[in-house]
Amino acid sequence: MQSGIVPSLRTLRTANSSLSDTGFITAGFFQQLDEAAVAEVKADAKRLEVPAKCAIIHEGHPATHLYLIEAGGARYYKTTKDGVEVLISCVYPGDMCGMAAILDTPQGYIGSAESLLECQLLGWERTAILRLKKRYPQLVENVLAITMRYMRRYAKRMVRLTTRTAEQRLADALLRLAGNLGQLSPAGVEIGVTNEQLGWAADISEFTASRFLNEWERVGWISKDRGRVIIHIPQALVLQ
């Protein structure tokens, strides 16, 4: 089955770019910087290993750090007065959290970020990133470009909410995660994700996500295990 899955995964990562959130480019934060500059910027960062379901930043707290996701994924959300967590976006390798830290005027974090999977991060203290942006003004331009990417992502999400059914949104979410985080296995494209996380990504309930996943498993498109989904026939989800 793997030989048939390889071109399918490539399709998810290239031709099917409308469903891909990161575009599978190198981290935009380092765009237009030469190797020496990238090495200097990275030298001021701390490498962090964050387990799944751990807080990265907290809404309202001072923006003291800027984080770049090198591996894994996280959810970015806001909390209502009633304590309801409202998903804003999922973030993937090449995305950033805490971008307010690069501003001259001290700011608070607009929302919270929590790792969905085990994450590898590069983190800069605010004092370091303020010093680096003076030496390399391109960093500010790159952060603005990443912010625009988030705005495009959010706009696409709003369009999906009004034009796609719940089942179609779940298929879209699974394909995006496969493209961004999927790993090839002998059985297909494997994604470490729970029903709850898929519900967040598709703007549906965990129960609804579970119901559709069970239907797809019965017809052989996917298989499920605890905290894991394996896509056997990506083409079937693309056609949803």
C-alpha positions, 0 to 999 in steps of 0.5 A: 500500500505504501507505493500508492500512498507516496504520490497521494501524500505528495499531492496533499503537500503540493497540488492540493495547496488550497488545503495546506496551511503552511505551504511546506516552505522553510520557516518564514521567520528566516526569509531573506537572511543569509546563513550567517544571520540565521546562525546568529538569530538562532544562537540567541534562541533556546531550544525547547521540547514541549509535551502534548497538551502543555501551555506555550503562552497565556492570553493576557500575560506580558508578551515576554517570549517569541516562539517558532514551531520547528516540529509538532503542532498547537492550537491557538485560542481565546477564553471567554468570560465563562471559561469557554475556549474558542479555537482561533487557529491551529499552528504548525511547523514554521508558524510562530506564537507570541509575535507581540514580543517583537513590538517596541511597545510592551504588549500582552499575548492576544490569545493562548497557545497549547501544544496538540502534539509533542513540539520542538520550539525555538524561543527568544526572550523579548530583550533578545528579539528587540536587539536582533530586529534592530540588527536585522530589520527583515525579521519584522517584515517576516513576522508581518508576512506570517501574520498575513498568513494567519489572516488568510488561514482565518479567512479560509476557515470562515469560508469553510464554515459557510460553504462546507458541510460538517463531514466535508470540514472534517475531511478538509481538517484531516487532509490539512493535518496529513499534509502538515504533520503526517508521517508515512507508515506501511499502512498509509499516512499516519497522524497523531491526533485525537477526536477532540483535536479533529473537532477543534480543527473542523469546527464540529463537536468531538461526537460528530467527529467520532461519528464520521471517523467511524463511518470512514473506518467502516468503508476502509478509508481510514483506521483509528487507534488511541490518539492516532488516525491512519489514512489509507485512501486520501483520494476518498477524503479529497473527493468529499 
